[in-house]
Amino acid sequence: MRRTPPASEAHEHSREILQRYRDGQIALAEALQWLAGPGDNPQGADQEPLSRSALLNLLAELDTMVGLEQVKATVREIFALLYMQQRRRQFQLQDEPVVLHMVFKGNPGTGKTTVARLLSKMLHQCGWLSKGHLVEVERADLVGEYIGHTAQKTREQVKKALGGVLFIDEAYSLARGGEKDFGREAIDCLVKSMEDYRDQLIVIIAGYEQEMDWFLATNPGLPSRFPIHLSFPDYDASALMAIARKMVSERQYRLSREAEHKLRAHLQEILQTHTRRGHFSNARYVRNTLERSIRRQAMRLFEETRISREAAMTLEASDFVWEGEVL
């Protein structure tokens, strides 16, 4: 019969394993196995809100994203914490309230919305969110045109998001209109809703880094309500090429050698010439570029009388043309 360790021993064991995981000495999978213990019952695990196998599968999906290493590390910590809270309850140890409202800082196309969507799915599958859907809103969805209208609109969006994630893009726009602007009312209503529905809702606010820092400073009640801050850096040329290859593969296309060289050279050039990186849309730019190249490929092949499967899959260098380029 398996010995149940005393609470103090179990607590010390859990702290040691978590510290070894944070220090990079062991992988998350190994940490979870140690925390579960050798006598863990797999049948019982399926009944737990956060099973070990489900957690590992969810984190594996996160790892398929290009780059974002710090973001991935923080997300792993979040799910390790949720798992440990569950384990501590099993050991009859005190667990602390977990607040998961977040701030995403970064330029367009750096993966903020994608990560938010994946997080909502992950938190649903681990049992933290009842629905796991993502409701994306911006200023126009929250701010009304007359007194009382803003609170009504904001409450409606909050109710839509209950059981999931409310994702507010360019959240700083809510505070840009001055003291008499209705955006302030939206902020106040949002803060109240986060407290009223703290067990049913996660709010993620997103936008440019400097603007988000300014926004959080405009209301003394905001910073304490968003304990998790994730920074999404711009991608370099190598990461953008990895994203391009992934997007192409998902669409069952491929880049010819010449097309890959041309695209890489263009991305390196555009990264060097954009002194204000906020004007570059990162992965979004790559996606738009690939979609244009696919349309150009379609027009090129439309003129052919016979088309092979290989030709239908291949994007050539001539399919990549940018504004101002002389053909």
PyMOL commands that set and color helices and strands:
alter all, ss='L'
color gray80, all
select helices_A, chain A and resi 7-22+28-36+42-45+52-63+69-90+112-125+139-142+149-161+171-175+183-196+209-217+223-225+237-250+257-273+277-279+283-302+309-313+317-319
alter helices_A, ss='H'
color red, helices_A
select strands_A, chain A and resi 102-106+134-137+165-169+202-207+228-232+254-255+314-315
alter strands_A, ss='S'
color yellow, strands_A
deselect
rebuild
show_as cartoon
